[in-house]
């Protein structure tokens, strides 16, 4: 009798339990899909019906059966990605935390902020790949400008199975999908100013259950929680440089693994080069690509950089591994031009900073300026992460990245 229970009854219960779970998933999926179809019919198709189709045909034509795994990260996983484990863990904890600041009670959001070229896009891409199994969908929106933001958000409708043709209808369809589906991750990449961050927030529907990540240069992010990406320290940057230049094996990622594989002399040159590049990920990537392409070696690149930094900062090369299309020089030049368009005083402060030590420029130098104009200028420079403001007791300072100084000096000389 006992063997009968073991060999027949228990397996039967296991099969029934599996069927029950499978049915529950199917029902939940049908309910979500039904709600989405209802929204499309009442809000999109009724407003712009086709004369050649009845209602049900228009619905079926406008929505496909949704794939349970949707992933549209536009860049491949970077095989040279190095470090940033603390940042990835902070992002994960921030999005999972019950105490984190949220946009709405059901939608958790975090901003990743930092200087242009510091590796924000690569970091959120790595987050998406690393944690993709925790999400039902991973959606990526380009947020470089207001128009592109809306178009990129609307284009998600195609990926999600909708066939709305008008941009406003596409946006409504995506918002409907976000409301009627759970467990998704939505990434807004390159919302470079607080204005763009707010524009992206306005696209998010109320009562949608998912996670949202933004990348931005803006240091002031309003009510949104933020995680700052800093420049690499010399050791982590050196590991990235050596891996990127393919001077060590790709699977060597820690200091303990790398040091036995490289001479003390080469290690010293690598850390020195990273220090002179200010630990900027994009600059290190450019250096590694140049070394790989030209086979000039670490010492050769350091010598060339010291004698002709500006030319090398303009050199993106065709072997770049990141998604960043612009060289360091152009990245900073565009940020400077945008700052100048918003505040002439901001641009004047940048020009002054090129002649000063980068790590401790006193704001007292500008105490004769109009306070409101000075506030606007410094806020503008912070928006583009061209400076970092520091306060020690009652003394206020700001710092500027050494590569920003190189670009400024070249602009002045030109």
C-alpha positions in Angstrom: 0.0 0.0 0.0 2.8 2.4 0.9 4.7 1.7 -2.3 1.4 2.3 -4.2 1.2 5.8 -2.7 4.8 6.6 -3.4 4.8 5.4 -7.0 1.3 6.5 -8.2 -0.4 9.0 -5.9 2.5 11.4 -5.2 3.5 11.8 -8.9 -0.1 12.4 -9.7 -0.2 15.3 -7.2 3.0 16.7 -8.7 1.5 16.7 -12.2 -1.7 18.3 -11.0 0.3 21.0 -9.1 2.3 21.7 -12.3 -0.9 22.0 -14.4 -2.4 24.3 -11.8 0.6 26.7 -11.9 0.7 26.6 -15.7 -3.0 27.4 -15.9 -2.6 30.3 -13.4 0.2 31.8 -15.5 -1.9 31.5 -18.7 -4.9 33.1 -17.1 -2.9 36.0 -15.7 -1.3 36.5 -19.1 -4.7 36.4 -20.8 -6.2 38.9 -18.3 -3.3 41.3 -18.9 -3.5 40.9 -22.7 -7.3 41.4 -22.5 -7.0 44.6 -20.6 -4.4 45.9 -23.1 -6.6 45.0 -26.0 -9.6 46.7 -24.4 -7.5 49.9 -24.0 -6.4 49.8 -27.6 -9.9 49.4 -28.9 -11.4 52.2 -26.7 -8.6 54.7 -26.9 -6.8 54.2 -30.2 -8.8 52.1 -32.7 -12.1 53.8 -32.2 -10.5 57.2 -32.8 -8.9 56.1 -36.0 -10.7 53.1 -37.4 -10.0 51.4 -40.7 -12.9 51.3 -43.1 -11.9 47.8 -44.3 -12.0 46.1 -40.9 -14.5 45.4 -38.2 -13.6 46.1 -34.5 -12.2 42.6 -33.7 -10.1 42.5 -36.9 -8.6 45.9 -36.1 -7.8 44.8 -32.5 -6.0 41.6 -33.8 -4.2 43.7 -36.4 -3.0 46.1 -33.8 -1.6 43.7 -31.3 0.4 40.5 -31.5 0.8 37.8 -28.9 3.3 39.3 -26.5 6.6 37.5 -26.0 7.2 36.8 -22.3 10.9 37.8 -22.6 11.4 41.2 -24.3 15.0 42.7 -24.3 16.0 45.6 -26.5 19.3 46.8 -25.0 20.8 48.4 -28.2 24.5 47.6 -27.3 26.1 44.2 -26.9 27.6 43.3 -23.5 31.0 44.8 -23.2 33.6 42.1 -22.7 36.1 44.6 -21.3 33.7 45.9 -18.6 35.7 46.2 -15.4 34.9 47.0 -11.8 31.7 48.9 -10.9 30.5 46.0 -8.8 29.6 48.5 -6.0 27.6 50.7 -8.4 25.7 47.7 -9.7 24.9 46.5 -6.2 23.8 50.0 -5.2 21.5 50.2 -8.2 20.0 46.7 -7.5 19.5 47.5 -3.8 18.0 50.9 -4.6 15.4 49.4 -7.0 14.6 46.6 -4.6 14.5 48.6 -1.4 11.2 49.2 0.3 12.5 52.5 1.7 13.7 53.9 -1.6 12.3 57.1 -3.1 9.8 56.3 -5.8 7.9 58.1 -8.5 4.7 56.4 -7.5 4.1 53.7 -4.9 4.3 50.9 -7.5 7.1 52.3 -9.7 10.7 52.4 -8.3 13.3 54.7 -10.0 16.9 55.5 -9.7 19.2 57.9 -11.5 22.8 57.1 -12.5 24.7 60.4 -12.7 28.2 61.4 -13.7 30.6 63.2 -16.0 30.3 62.6 -19.8 32.4 59.6 -20.8 32.6 58.2 -17.3 30.8 55.0 -18.3 27.1 55.5 -17.3 25.6 53.8 -20.4 28.0 50.9 -20.1 27.1 50.5 -16.4 23.3 50.4 -17.0 23.8 48.0 -19.9 25.8 45.7 -17.7 23.1 46.0 -15.1 20.5 45.0 -17.7 22.5 41.9 -18.8 23.5 40.9 -15.3 19.9 41.0 -13.9 17.8 40.3 -17.0 16.5 37.1 -15.5 14.8 39.1 -12.7 12.6 41.0 -15.2 9.8 40.1 -17.6 11.1 42.7 -20.0 14.0 45.1 -20.4 13.2 48.2 -22.4 15.6 50.9 -23.5 14.8 54.5 -24.5 17.1 57.0 -26.0 16.6 60.3 -24.1 19.2 62.6 -25.8 16.6 65.3 -26.6 12.8 65.8 -26.1 11.9 64.8 -29.6 14.1 61.8 -29.6 12.8 60.8 -26.2 9.2 60.7 -27.4 10.0 58.9 -30.6 12.2 56.3 -28.9 9.6 55.7 -26.3 6.8 55.4 -28.9 8.9 53.0 -31.0 8.7 50.5 -28.1 5.1 49.9 -29.3 6.4 47.9 -32.3 8.5 45.7 -30.0 5.5 45.2 -27.7 3.3 44.1 -30.6 1.3 47.2 -31.4 0.7 48.6 -34.8 -0.3 52.2 -34.0 1.1 54.6 -36.6 0.7 58.0 -35.0 3.3 58.9 -32.4 0.8 59.9 -29.7 -1.0 56.6 -30.2 2.2 54.7 -30.0 3.0 56.4 -26.6 -0.5 55.6 -25.3 0.0 52.0 -26.3 3.3 51.7 -24.5 1.9 53.3 -21.4 -1.0 50.9 -21.5 1.4 47.9 -21.7 3.4 49.2 -18.8 0.2 49.5 -16.7 -1.0 46.0 -17.6 2.3 44.1 -17.2 4.5 43.6 -14.1 8.2 43.1 -13.4 9.7 45.2 -16.2 12.8 47.4 -16.3 12.7 50.6 -18.3 15.9 52.5 -19.0 16.1 56.1 -20.2 19.6 56.7 -21.4 21.3 60.1 -21.7 18.6 62.3 -20.2 21.4 64.8 -19.7 19.6 67.6 -17.9 17.0 67.9 -15.2 14.6 69.1 -17.9 15.0 65.9 -19.8 14.7 63.8 -16.6 11.3 65.5 -15.9 10.2 65.0 -19.6 11.0 61.3 -19.2 9.1 61.0 -15.9 6.0 62.5 -17.6 5.9 59.6 -20.1 5.6 57.1 -17.2 2.0 56.0 -16.5 0.5 56.2 -13.0 0.3 52.9 -11.1 2.7 50.9 -13.3 4.5 48.1 -11.5 8.2 48.1 -12.7 11.7 49.6 -12.2 13.0 52.7 -14.0 16.7 53.7 -14.5 17.9 57.0 -15.9 21.4 58.0 -16.9 22.3 61.7 -16.8 25.1 64.2 -16.3 22.9 66.3 -14.0 23.9 66.2 -10.4 20.6 67.7 -9.2 17.9 65.1 -9.8 15.0 66.5 -7.9 12.9 63.9 -6.0 14.6 61.0 -7.8 17.1 58.9 -5.8 20.6 58.9 -7.4 23.8 56.9 -7.6 26.9 58.7 -8.7 29.5 57.1 -11.0 33.0 58.3 -10.2 36.2 58.0 -12.2 38.3 54.8 -11.8 40.9 54.7 -9.1 44.4 54.1 -10.5 44.4 50.3 -9.9 41.0 49.5 -11.3 41.6 51.8 -14.2 44.9 50.1 -14.9 43.2 46.7 -15.0 40.7 48.1 -17.4 43.5 49.5 -19.6 45.5 46.3 -19.7 42.4 44.2 -20.5 41.3 46.8 -23.2 44.7 46.9 -24.8 44.7 43.0 -24.7 48.0 43.0 -22.8 46.5 40.5 -20.3 44.0 37.7 -20.6 40.3 38.8 -20.7 39.3 36.7 -17.8 41.7 38.5 -15.4 39.6 41.0 -13.6 41.0 41.4 -10.0 44.2 42.9 -8.7 45.2 39.5 -7.3 44.9 37.9 -10.7 46.5 40.7 -12.7 49.6 41.6 -10.7 51.5 38.3 -11.1 51.0 38.5 -14.9 52.6 41.9 -15.5 56.0 43.4 -14.6 56.3 46.0 -11.9 57.5 48.5 -14.6 54.5 48.0 -16.8 52.1 48.2 -13.8 53.7 51.5 -12.8 53.3 52.9 -16.3 49.7 51.7 -16.5 48.7 53.3 -13.2 50.6 56.5 -14.1 48.7 56.7 -17.4 45.3 56.1 -15.8 46.1 58.8 -13.2 47.1 61.3 -16.0 43.8 60.5 -17.8 42.0 61.3 -14.6 40.5 57.8 -14.4 37.9 58.7 -17.1 36.6 55.4 -18.6 36.2 56.8 -22.1 39.8 58.1 -22.2 41.1 54.8 -20.9 39.1 53.0 -23.5 40.5 55.2 -26.2 44.1 54.6 -24.9 43.6 50.9 -24.8 42.2 50.8 -28.4 45.1 52.9 -29.6 47.6 50.7 -28.0 46.0 47.6 -29.5 45.7 49.1 -32.9 49.2 50.6 -33.2 51.1 48.2 -30.9 52.9 51.2 -29.4 52.9 49.7 -25.9 52.1 51.4 -22.6 55.3 53.5 -22.5 54.9 54.5 -26.1 51.3 55.8 -25.5 52.3 57.6 -22.3 55.1 59.4 -24.1 52.8 60.3 -27.0 50.1 61.5 -24.6 52.5 63.8 -22.7 53.7 65.4 -25.9 50.4 65.5 -27.8 47.4 65.0 -25.4 44.9 67.0 -27.4 45.4 65.0 -30.6 45.0 61.7 -28.8 41.9 62.9 -27.0 40.4 63.6 -30.4 41.2 60.1 -31.6 38.3 57.7 -31.2 39.7 55.0 -33.5 37.8 52.1 -35.1 38.5 49.5 -32.4 36.5 51.3 -29.6 34.7 48.8 -27.4 32.1 51.1 -25.8 28.8 52.4 -27.2 30.0 56.0 -26.9 30.3 57.4 -30.4 32.4 60.5 -29.6 35.9 60.9 -28.5 36.7 62.5 -25.2 37.5 65.9 -26.8 34.2 66.1 -28.7 32.3 64.9 -25.6 33.6 67.8 -23.5 33.5 70.3 -26.3 29.7 69.7 -26.8 29.1 70.0 -23.0 31.0 73.3 -22.9 29.0 74.7 -25.9 25.7 73.7 -24.2 26.8 75.4 -21.0 27.8 78.5 -22.9 24.3 78.7 -24.5 22.7 78.7 -21.1 25.1 81.0 -19.3 28.0 83.2 -20.5 29.3 83.4 -17.0 29.5 79.6 -16.8 31.7 79.6 -19.9 33.9 82.3 -18.4 34.3 80.3 -15.3 35.4 77.3 -17.4 38.0 79.5 -19.2 39.3 80.7 -15.8 39.5 77.1 -14.5 41.9 76.1 -17.2 44.6 78.3 -15.6 44.0 77.1 -12.0 44.7 73.9 -10.1 41.8 71.5 -10.9 41.1 70.3 -7.4 40.4 73.4 -5.3 39.0 76.5 -7.1 37.5 78.9 -4.6 34.1 80.4 -5.3 35.4 83.6 -3.6 37.0 84.4 -6.9 33.5 85.3 -8.2 32.1 87.1 -5.1 31.8 90.3 -7.1 29.4 88.7 -9.6 25.7 89.0 -9.3 24.7 86.2 -6.8 21.8 85.0 -9.0 23.9 84.9 -12.1 26.6 83.0 -10.3 24.1 80.5 -8.9 22.8 80.0 -12.5 26.3 79.6 -13.9 27.5 77.1 -11.3 24.2 75.1 -11.6 24.7 75.0 -15.3 28.2 73.6 -15.0 26.9 71.0 -12.5 24.1 70.1 -14.9 26.7 69.0 -17.4 29.0 67.5 -14.7 31.8 69.9 -15.9 32.5 70.8 -12.2 31.9 69.2 -8.8 31.1 71.6 -5.9 32.7 71.0 -2.5 32.1 72.7 0.8 34.6 72.5 3.7 33.1 74.2 6.8 32.1 77.6 5.4 34.5 77.6 2.4 33.1 76.7 -1.0 35.2 75.2 -3.8 34.7 73.5 -7.1 36.8 71.0 -9.0 37.2 70.4 -12.7 38.4 67.2 -14.4 41.9 67.6 -15.8 40.9 66.4 -19.3 38.2 69.2 -19.3 41.1 71.6 -18.7 43.0 70.2 -21.6 40.1 70.7 -24.0 39.5 74.3 -22.6 43.1 75.2 -23.2 43.0 73.9 -26.7 39.9 75.9 -27.4 41.6 79.0 -26.0 44.7 78.4 -28.1 42.6 77.9 -31.2 
